[in-house]
Amino acid sequence: MLTLFKYEVRKTLSLKIAVIVLTFVMEAIFLIGFLSGKGTNFQNDGSYVGFLMAGTIGLMFCGLLGPQLWALQSIQLLYRELNSKQSYMLFMTPNSSYSILGAKFLESMLSAVAGGLFFIALAAVDVLLLVVNTAGIPGEAYRMLRLELASEGLTANAALSAALGILVWWISVIAAAFFSVVLQAAIMNGKRFGALISFAFFVAVSVLWGYLKGFVLPHGNGLSGLLLFIGFDVVIVIALYLSAGWIMDRKLSV
């Protein structure tokens, strides 16, 4: 599977590099604005405002859209490979359907994790820079930031739990999309409007997933409720992966 994983990384590397390069360009614009307005507490209008706003907006778009584009590329590649006339070549390698699908899913999952950590860390650094510029002392800036977040009811544990919940949710979306593409390829391989059919399957799976989650799990609040939802999502992700691998093995690899 490691060889397959490396191959999947190479196939999707160009888009990842493009997003990261664009992110660093936006970060440079942000830093130009930050350094130009440093020491003014950003109270005075100046040319730095345009750079600061442009960099901030650009970084937000990169952070929000970048991981989505990466996931969409992986899903599109799977759809194209399973629905093309050369789809049989995917199964001519000495690898099981579970390994082939697992490599694709692992690449998407690790991209989501690495991308999420990268953009969260970058955002944290930029926010801290702005606070340090106001407080003047890094330690005091950190204390002010913690007090401000605590006053809004956001603690470190809550933030980490929420980030973990969002990450698991995003991985579950990818798993549902992969399963939908495999199901479409098994039922209507190469047919017209195959992408729309895959999307319809994805919507159906997502709705059923949400219904089961609401039916099976109690409507708990706090950390325990969040962990229950995360645990349920992990179980469904594994079930979707195993089901998609079984469909590929029985319906597509023959």
C-alpha positions in Angstrom: 0.0 0.0 0.0 2.9 2.3 0.6 3.9 2.3 -3.0 0.3 3.1 -4.0 0.1 5.8 -1.4 3.3 7.5 -2.9 1.8 7.2 -6.3 -1.4 9.0 -5.1 0.6 11.7 -3.5 2.5 12.3 -6.8 -0.8 12.5 -8.7 -2.2 15.2 -6.5 1.0 17.1 -5.6 0.7 19.9 -8.2 -2.5 21.3 -6.8 -1.2 21.1 -3.2 1.9 23.0 -4.1 -0.1 25.6 -6.0 -2.4 26.2 -2.9 0.6 26.4 -0.6 2.5 28.8 -2.8 -0.6 31.0 -3.1 -0.9 30.9 0.7 2.6 32.1 1.2 2.0 34.9 -1.3 -1.0 36.0 0.8 1.0 35.6 4.0 3.7 37.9 2.5 1.1 40.5 1.7 -0.3 40.2 5.2 3.2 40.6 6.7 3.9 43.7 4.5 0.7 45.3 5.9 1.6 44.2 9.5 5.2 45.5 9.4 4.0 48.8 7.8 1.5 49.4 10.5 3.6 48.0 13.4 3.8 50.3 16.4 0.6 52.2 15.5 -1.7 49.6 17.1 -3.4 49.9 13.7 -5.2 53.0 14.8 -4.1 55.2 11.9 -5.2 54.9 8.4 -2.4 54.1 6.0 -1.3 52.2 3.0 -0.7 49.1 5.2 -4.5 48.7 5.7 -5.0 47.5 2.1 -2.2 45.0 2.4 -3.4 43.8 5.7 -7.0 43.3 4.5 -6.0 41.7 1.2 -3.6 39.3 3.0 -6.2 38.4 5.6 -9.0 37.8 3.0 -6.6 35.8 0.8 -5.4 33.6 3.7 -9.0 32.9 4.7 -9.9 31.8 1.2 -6.8 29.6 1.0 -7.6 28.0 4.4 -11.2 27.4 3.5 -11.0 26.4 -0.1 -7.6 24.8 -0.3 -8.4 21.6 1.6 -11.7 21.4 -0.2 -10.0 21.6 -3.6 -7.6 18.8 -2.5 -10.4 16.5 -1.5 -12.4 17.3 -4.7 -9.3 16.4 -6.8 -9.0 13.0 -5.1 -12.7 12.3 -5.6 -12.5 13.4 -9.2 -9.5 11.2 -9.9 -11.3 8.2 -8.4 -14.4 8.9 -10.5 -12.3 9.2 -13.7 -10.3 6.0 -13.0 -13.4 3.9 -12.3 -15.5 5.3 -15.1 -13.0 5.4 -18.0 -12.6 2.7 -20.6 -9.2 1.9 -19.1 -10.6 1.3 -15.6 -9.6 -2.3 -15.8 -6.0 -1.3 -15.7 -6.5 -0.1 -12.1 -7.0 -3.7 -11.0 -4.1 -5.2 -13.1 -1.6 -4.4 -10.4 -0.9 -7.1 -7.7 -2.9 -5.1 -5.1 -6.3 -5.8 -3.6 -9.3 -3.4 -4.0 -8.9 -2.5 -0.3 -5.3 -1.5 -0.8 -6.1 0.6 -3.9 -9.0 2.4 -2.2 -7.1 2.6 1.1 -4.2 4.4 -0.5 -6.5 6.9 -2.1 -8.4 7.4 1.2 -5.2 7.6 3.2 -3.8 10.3 0.9 -7.0 12.3 1.2 -7.2 11.9 5.0 -3.6 12.8 5.6 -4.0 15.8 3.3 -6.9 16.9 5.4 -5.0 16.5 8.6 -1.8 18.1 7.4 -3.7 20.9 5.7 -5.8 21.6 8.7 -2.8 21.7 11.1 -0.9 24.0 8.6 -3.6 26.6 8.3 -4.6 26.5 12.0 -0.9 27.1 12.9 -0.5 29.9 10.4 -3.7 31.6 11.6 -2.5 31.2 15.2 0.8 32.9 14.4 -0.8 35.7 12.6 -3.3 36.4 15.4 -0.5 36.3 18.0 1.5 38.8 15.9 -1.4 41.2 15.9 -2.0 40.8 19.7 1.8 41.1 20.4 1.8 44.4 18.5 -1.0 45.7 20.7 0.3 44.3 24.1 4.0 44.8 23.3 5.2 41.8 25.3 4.7 38.2 24.0 3.8 36.8 27.4 1.4 39.6 28.1 -0.1 39.2 24.6 -0.7 35.5 25.2 -2.3 36.2 28.6 -4.6 38.9 26.9 -5.5 36.4 24.2 -6.4 33.7 26.7 -8.5 36.1 28.8 -10.3 37.3 25.6 -11.1 33.8 24.5 -12.1 32.7 28.0 -14.5 35.7 28.2 -16.2 34.3 25.0 -16.4 30.9 26.5 -13.7 29.4 24.3 -11.1 27.4 26.3 -8.2 25.4 24.9 -9.9 22.1 25.4 -13.1 23.3 23.7 -11.1 24.6 20.8 -9.1 21.3 20.4 -12.3 19.3 20.7 -14.1 21.4 18.1 -11.1 21.2 15.7 -11.0 17.4 16.2 -14.8 17.2 15.5 -14.5 19.3 12.3 -11.5 17.1 11.1 -13.4 13.9 11.7 -16.5 15.4 10.0 -14.4 16.3 7.0 -12.9 12.9 6.8 -16.4 11.4 7.0 -17.4 13.6 4.0 -14.5 12.3 2.0 -15.4 8.7 2.9 -19.0 9.2 1.9 -17.9 10.7 -1.4 -15.6 7.8 -2.1 -18.3 5.3 -1.3 -20.8 7.1 -3.6 -18.3 7.1 -6.5 -17.6 3.4 -6.1 -21.3 2.6 -5.9 -22.1 4.7 -9.0 -19.3 2.9 -10.9 -20.6 -0.5 -9.9 -24.2 0.3 -10.9 -23.8 2.7 -13.9 -20.2 2.5 -15.0 -19.4 5.0 -17.7 -23.0 6.2 -18.2 -24.0 9.7 -18.9 -24.5 12.0 -16.0 -22.4 9.7 -13.8 -21.1 12.6 -11.8 -24.7 13.7 -11.0 -25.6 10.2 -10.0 -22.6 10.0 -7.7 -23.6 13.3 -6.1 -27.1 12.0 -5.6 -25.7 8.9 -3.9 -23.5 11.2 -1.8 -26.5 13.3 -0.7 -28.5 10.2 0.1 -25.6 8.7 2.2 -25.1 12.0 4.0 -28.9 12.3 4.9 -29.0 8.7 6.1 -25.8 9.2 8.1 -27.3 12.3 9.8 -30.6 10.5 10.5 -28.8 7.5 12.1 -26.6 9.8 14.2 -29.6 11.7 15.5 -31.6 8.5 16.1 -28.8 6.4 17.7 -27.0 9.0 19.8 -28.4 11.0 22.6 -28.5 14.8 22.2 -25.8 15.4 24.7 -23.9 18.6 25.1 -20.3 19.3 26.2 -17.2 17.2 25.6 -18.9 13.8 26.2 -21.5 14.5 23.6 -18.9 15.6 21.1 -16.8 12.5 21.7 -19.8 10.3 21.1 -20.5 12.0 17.8 -16.8 11.7 16.8 -16.8 8.0 17.8 -19.9 7.3 15.7 -18.4 9.1 12.7 -15.3 7.0 13.0 -17.3 3.8 13.0 -19.3 4.9 9.9 -16.1 5.9 8.1 -14.6 2.5 8.6 -17.9 0.8 7.5 -18.0 2.9 4.3 -14.4 2.1 3.5 -15.0 -1.6 4.0 -18.2 -1.5 2.0 -16.6 0.4 -0.9 -13.7 -2.0 -0.9 -16.1 -5.0 -1.0 -18.0 -3.4 -3.9 -14.8 -2.7 -5.8 -13.6 -6.3 -5.2 -16.9 -8.0 -6.3 -18.2 -5.7 -9.0 -15.3 -3.7 -10.5 -12.2 -5.8 -10.4 -13.6 -8.8 -12.3 
